[in-house]
Amino acid sequence: MKQITLEEAILLACKGLFLTVKNGHVISTF
């Protein structure tokens, strides 16, 4: 397993934001 990169971390965070938005929660993005 390779260490996660900053870009991958950001992509995962974006995916998490989209999932949260789909669930109807409102969150502020950076």
Chimera marker file (.cmm) of the C-alpha trace (Angstrom):
<marker_set name="trace">
<marker id="1" x="0.000" y="0.000" z="0.000" r="1" g="1" b="0" radius="0.5"/>
<marker id="2" x="1.346" y="3.395" z="-0.945" r="1" g="1" b="0" radius="0.5"/>
<marker id="3" x="1.041" y="6.427" z="1.253" r="1" g="1" b="0" radius="0.5"/>
<marker id="4" x="-1.934" y="8.621" z="0.380" r="1" g="1" b="0" radius="0.5"/>
<marker id="5" x="-1.027" y="11.831" z="-1.408" r="1" g="1" b="0" radius="0.5"/>
<marker id="6" x="-2.430" y="15.289" z="-0.818" r="1" g="1" b="0" radius="0.5"/>
<marker id="7" x="-4.380" y="15.142" z="-4.080" r="1" g="1" b="0" radius="0.5"/>
<marker id="8" x="-5.912" y="11.796" z="-3.121" r="1" g="1" b="0" radius="0.5"/>
<marker id="9" x="-6.816" y="13.150" z="0.314" r="1" g="1" b="0" radius="0.5"/>
<marker id="10" x="-8.551" y="16.128" z="-1.318" r="1" g="1" b="0" radius="0.5"/>
<marker id="11" x="-10.439" y="13.857" z="-3.716" r="1" g="1" b="0" radius="0.5"/>
<marker id="12" x="-11.583" y="11.681" z="-0.829" r="1" g="1" b="0" radius="0.5"/>
<marker id="13" x="-12.664" y="14.782" z="1.079" r="1" g="1" b="0" radius="0.5"/>
<marker id="14" x="-14.651" y="15.997" z="-1.951" r="1" g="1" b="0" radius="0.5"/>
<marker id="15" x="-16.336" y="12.602" z="-2.276" r="1" g="1" b="0" radius="0.5"/>
<marker id="16" x="-17.203" y="12.783" z="1.418" r="1" g="1" b="0" radius="0.5"/>
<marker id="17" x="-18.685" y="16.264" z="0.904" r="1" g="1" b="0" radius="0.5"/>
<marker id="18" x="-20.810" y="15.045" z="-1.998" r="1" g="1" b="0" radius="0.5"/>
<marker id="19" x="-22.079" y="12.089" z="0.056" r="1" g="1" b="0" radius="0.5"/>
<marker id="20" x="-22.913" y="14.417" z="2.920" r="1" g="1" b="0" radius="0.5"/>
<marker id="21" x="-24.750" y="16.795" z="0.566" r="1" g="1" b="0" radius="0.5"/>
<marker id="22" x="-26.722" y="13.856" z="-0.845" r="1" g="1" b="0" radius="0.5"/>
<marker id="23" x="-27.788" y="13.012" z="2.699" r="1" g="1" b="0" radius="0.5"/>
<marker id="24" x="-29.277" y="16.510" z="2.972" r="1" g="1" b="0" radius="0.5"/>
<marker id="25" x="-26.759" y="17.996" z="5.369" r="1" g="1" b="0" radius="0.5"/>
<marker id="26" x="-25.443" y="21.487" z="4.779" r="1" g="1" b="0" radius="0.5"/>
<marker id="27" x="-21.725" y="21.979" z="5.320" r="1" g="1" b="0" radius="0.5"/>
<marker id="28" x="-19.338" y="24.795" z="4.488" r="1" g="1" b="0" radius="0.5"/>
<marker id="29" x="-16.553" y="23.964" z="2.053" r="1" g="1" b="0" radius="0.5"/>
<marker id="30" x="-13.014" y="25.245" z="2.326" r="1" g="1" b="0" radius="0.5"/>
<link id1="1" id2="2" r="1" g="1" b="0" radius="0.2"/>
<link id1="2" id2="3" r="1" g="1" b="0" radius="0.2"/>
<link id1="3" id2="4" r="1" g="1" b="0" radius="0.2"/>
<link id1="4" id2="5" r="1" g="1" b="0" radius="0.2"/>
<link id1="5" id2="6" r="1" g="1" b="0" radius="0.2"/>
<link id1="6" id2="7" r="1" g="1" b="0" radius="0.2"/>
<link id1="7" id2="8" r="1" g="1" b="0" radius="0.2"/>
<link id1="8" id2="9" r="1" g="1" b="0" radius="0.2"/>
<link id1="9" id2="10" r="1" g="1" b="0" radius="0.2"/>
<link id1="10" id2="11" r="1" g="1" b="0" radius="0.2"/>
<link id1="11" id2="12" r="1" g="1" b="0" radius="0.2"/>
<link id1="12" id2="13" r="1" g="1" b="0" radius="0.2"/>
<link id1="13" id2="14" r="1" g="1" b="0" radius="0.2"/>
<link id1="14" id2="15" r="1" g="1" b="0" radius="0.2"/>
<link id1="15" id2="16" r="1" g="1" b="0" radius="0.2"/>
<link id1="16" id2="17" r="1" g="1" b="0" radius="0.2"/>
<link id1="17" id2="18" r="1" g="1" b="0" radius="0.2"/>
<link id1="18" id2="19" r="1" g="1" b="0" radius="0.2"/>
<link id1="19" id2="20" r="1" g="1" b="0" radius="0.2"/>
<link id1="20" id2="21" r="1" g="1" b="0" radius="0.2"/>
<link id1="21" id2="22" r="1" g="1" b="0" radius="0.2"/>
<link id1="22" id2="23" r="1" g="1" b="0" radius="0.2"/>
<link id1="23" id2="24" r="1" g="1" b="0" radius="0.2"/>
<link id1="24" id2="25" r="1" g="1" b="0" radius="0.2"/>
<link id1="25" id2="26" r="1" g="1" b="0" radius="0.2"/>
<link id1="26" id2="27" r="1" g="1" b="0" radius="0.2"/>
<link id1="27" id2="28" r="1" g="1" b="0" radius="0.2"/>
<link id1="28" id2="29" r="1" g="1" b="0" radius="0.2"/>
<link id1="29" id2="30" r="1" g="1" b="0" radius="0.2"/>
</marker_set>
